[in-house]
Amino acid sequence: QLQVVESGGGLVQPGGSLRLSCAASGFTFNSYIIGWFRQAPGKEREGVSCISIISGITNYADSVKGRFTISRDSTKNTVYLQMNSLKPEDTAVYYCAAGLRVGLCGRTPTQYNYWGQGTQVTVSS
């Protein structure tokens, strides 16, 4: 069945880096957009970044521009989120999601149909 599975979260010090992975299966990868979202305790879910698999066009929230990079490896049906210069305010559960769309991606949760279980990212000294 169609699913996306996140991995790569963990504890990192401020200024450090992590790379999250989103492995997709059960669907035609090129027909989808993949988004990364995060949710901190007591806060709403925030769209961090997204990528159109077929075009590679990306989109970032202002809060992560210049620090996070999203990429895809279509041979592995996997999307990555490279997170550099991490800050304590980046602490959250990070989710990846897949949406059936071949145009530009967006960071609105309603554009996505399939969600992973999330991976915890904690930035703390």
Backbone hydrogen bonds in HBPLUS format (Angstrom, degrees):
<---DONOR---> <-ACCEPTOR-->    atom                        ^
c    i                          cat <-CA-CA->   ^        H-A-AA   ^      H-
h    n   atom  resd res      DA  || num        DHA   H-A  angle D-A-AA Bond
n    s   type  num  typ     dist DA aas  dist angle  dist       angle   num
A0003-GLN N   A0025-SER O   2.95 MM  22  5.53 156.4  2.00 152.2 153.2     1
A0025-SER N   A0003-GLN O   2.97 MM  22  5.53 148.3  2.07 160.7 165.5     2
A0005-VAL N   A0023-ALA O   2.95 MM  18  5.24 150.6  2.04 138.5 148.0     3
A0023-ALA N   A0005-VAL O   2.95 MM  18  5.24 161.3  1.99 149.9 146.1     4
A0007-SER N   A0021-SER O   2.95 MM  14  5.23 136.3  2.15 145.2 149.0     5
A0021-SER N   A0007-SER O   2.85 MM  14  5.23 162.5  1.88 147.3 150.8     6
A0010-GLY N   A0120-GLN O   2.93 MM 110  6.13 116.0  2.35 139.5 157.3     7
A0122-THR N   A0010-GLY O   2.91 MM 112  6.13 170.0  1.92 155.5 155.6     8
A0012-VAL N   A0122-THR O   2.88 MM 110  6.29 158.2  1.92 165.7 172.7     9
A0124-SER N   A0012-VAL O   2.93 MM 112  6.30 147.2  2.04 151.0 159.4    10
A0016-GLY N   A0013-GLN O   2.93 MM   3  5.47 153.4  2.00 143.8 145.7    11
A0015-GLY N   A0086-LEU O   2.71 MM  71  4.86 166.9  1.73 143.9 148.6    12
A0086-LEU N   A0016-GLY O   3.08 MM  70  5.50 174.9  2.09 152.3 152.8    13
A0018-LEU N   A0083-MET O   2.94 MM  65  5.26 149.4  2.04 143.3 153.2    14
A0083-MET N   A0018-LEU O   2.77 MM  65  5.26 169.2  1.78 177.3 178.5    15
A0020-LEU N   A0081-LEU O   2.91 MM  61  5.00 164.7  1.94 140.6 139.9    16
A0081-LEU N   A0020-LEU O   2.87 MM  61  5.00 153.9  1.94 138.9 142.6    17
A0022-CYS N   A0079-VAL O   2.74 MM  57  5.05 137.3  1.92 153.1 163.7    18
A0079-VAL N   A0022-CYS O   2.94 MM  57  5.05 156.7  2.00 136.9 143.5    19
A0024-ALA N   A0077-ASN O   2.87 MM  53  5.49 176.1  1.87 177.2 177.6    20
A0031-SER N   A0028-THR O   3.01 MM   3  5.75 161.7  2.04 125.6 131.4    21
A0032-TYR N   A0029-PHE O   3.20 MM   3  5.79 157.5  2.25 126.0 126.3    22
A0101-ARG N   A0031-SER O   3.02 MM  70  5.96 130.7  2.27 134.8 148.7    23
A0053-ILE N   A0032-TYR O   3.26 MM  21  6.12 158.8  2.31 151.9 158.3    24
A0033-ILE N   A0099-GLY O   2.82 MM  66  5.19 155.7  1.88 150.6 158.9    25
A0099-GLY N   A0033-ILE O   2.88 MM  66  5.19 159.2  1.93 151.2 155.3    26
A0034-ILE N   A0051-ILE O   3.01 MM  17  5.50 163.1  2.04 157.3 161.3    27
A0051-ILE N   A0034-ILE O   2.88 MM  17  5.50 147.5  1.98 151.3 162.1    28
A0035-GLY N   A0097-ALA O   2.90 MM  62  5.25 160.3  1.94 147.0 153.7    29
A0097-ALA N   A0035-GLY O   2.91 MM  62  5.25 143.6  2.05 147.2 154.1    30
A0036-TRP N   A0049-SER O   2.71 MM  13  5.28 168.4  1.73 160.8 160.7    31
A0048-VAL N   A0036-TRP O   2.81 MM  12  5.51 154.1  1.87 145.9 153.6    32
A0049-SER N   A0036-TRP O   3.28 MM  13  5.28 159.2  2.33 136.2 140.1    33
A0037-PHE N   A0095-TYR O   2.78 MM  58  5.09 164.6  1.81 153.4 158.5    34
A0095-TYR N   A0037-PHE O   2.76 MM  58  5.09 161.0  1.79 140.2 146.9    35
A0038-ARG N   A0046-GLU O   2.86 MM   8  5.31 150.3  1.95 145.2 155.2    36
A0046-GLU N   A0038-ARG O   2.77 MM   8  5.31 170.2  1.78 159.9 162.5    37
A0039-GLN N   A0093-VAL O   2.93 MM  54  5.38 147.1  2.04 142.3 152.9    38
A0093-VAL N   A0039-GLN O   3.08 MM  54  5.38 172.9  2.09 134.6 133.7    39
A0043-LYS N   A0040-ALA O   2.99 MM   3  5.39 156.9  2.05 141.5 138.9    40
A0061-ALA N   A0048-VAL O   2.88 MM  13  5.19 151.0  1.96 153.0 146.8    41
A0050-CYS N   A0059-ASN O   3.00 MM   9  5.33 145.1  2.13 142.9 147.4    42
A0059-ASN N   A0050-CYS O   3.08 MM   9  5.33 138.4  2.26 148.8 147.4    43
A0052-SER N   A0057-ILE O   2.95 MM   5  5.46 158.6  2.00 154.4 161.4    44
A0056-GLY N   A0052-SER O   2.66 MM   4  5.14 149.5  1.75 148.5 157.2    45
A0064-VAL N   A0061-ALA O   3.07 MM   3  5.69 161.8  2.10 117.9 123.2    46
A0065-LYS N   A0061-ALA O   3.20 MM   4  6.32 126.9  2.49 149.3 163.7    47
A0067-ARG N   A0064-VAL O   2.94 MM   3  5.41 160.0  1.98 136.4 140.3    48
A0068-PHE N   A0064-VAL O   3.02 MM   4  5.58 158.5  2.07 162.7 161.4    49
A0084-ASN N   A0067-ARG O   3.01 MM  17  5.12 158.4  2.05 134.7 141.0    50
A0069-THR N   A0082-GLN O   2.82 MM  13  5.05 149.8  1.91 142.6 152.0    51
A0082-GLN N   A0069-THR O   2.79 MM  13  5.05 161.7  1.83 159.4 154.6    52
A0071-SER N   A0080-TYR O   3.07 MM   9  5.27 152.9  2.14 139.7 144.0    53
A0080-TYR N   A0071-SER O   2.80 MM   9  5.27 161.7  1.83 145.2 151.5    54
A0073-ASP N   A0078-THR O   2.82 MM   5  5.40 162.1  1.85 166.7 170.3    55
A0076-LYS N   A0073-ASP O   3.01 MM   3  5.53 148.6  2.11 111.5 120.6    56
A0078-THR N   A0073-ASP O   3.27 MM   5  5.40 170.1  2.28 139.0 141.4    57
A0090-ASP N   A0087-LYS O   2.86 MM   3  5.39 163.8  1.89 119.7 124.7    58
A0091-THR N   A0088-PRO O   3.07 MM   3  5.64 165.3  2.09 117.5 121.5    59
A0092-ALA N   A0121-VAL O   2.98 MM  29  5.54 147.9  2.09 147.9 158.0    60
A0121-VAL N   A0092-ALA O   2.90 MM  29  5.54 163.1  1.93 160.2 165.7    61
A0094-TYR N   A0119-THR O   2.82 MM  25  5.26 174.9  1.83 148.8 147.0    62
A0119-THR N   A0094-TYR O   2.84 MM  25  5.26 145.3  1.96 139.2 150.4    63
A0116-GLY N   A0096-CYS O   2.99 MM  20  5.68 155.2  2.05 172.7 170.1    64
A0098-ALA N   A0114-TYR O   2.80 MM  16  5.17 151.9  1.88 144.2 153.9    65
A0113-ASN N   A0098-ALA O   2.86 MM  15  6.03 144.3  1.99 141.2 147.0    66
A0114-TYR N   A0098-ALA O   3.12 MM  16  5.17 166.7  2.13 150.2 153.3    67
A0111-GLN N   A0108-THR O   3.02 MM   3  5.83 169.9  2.03 129.6 132.9    68
A0112-TYR N   A0109-PRO O   3.06 MM   3  5.66 166.6  2.08 122.6 125.4    69
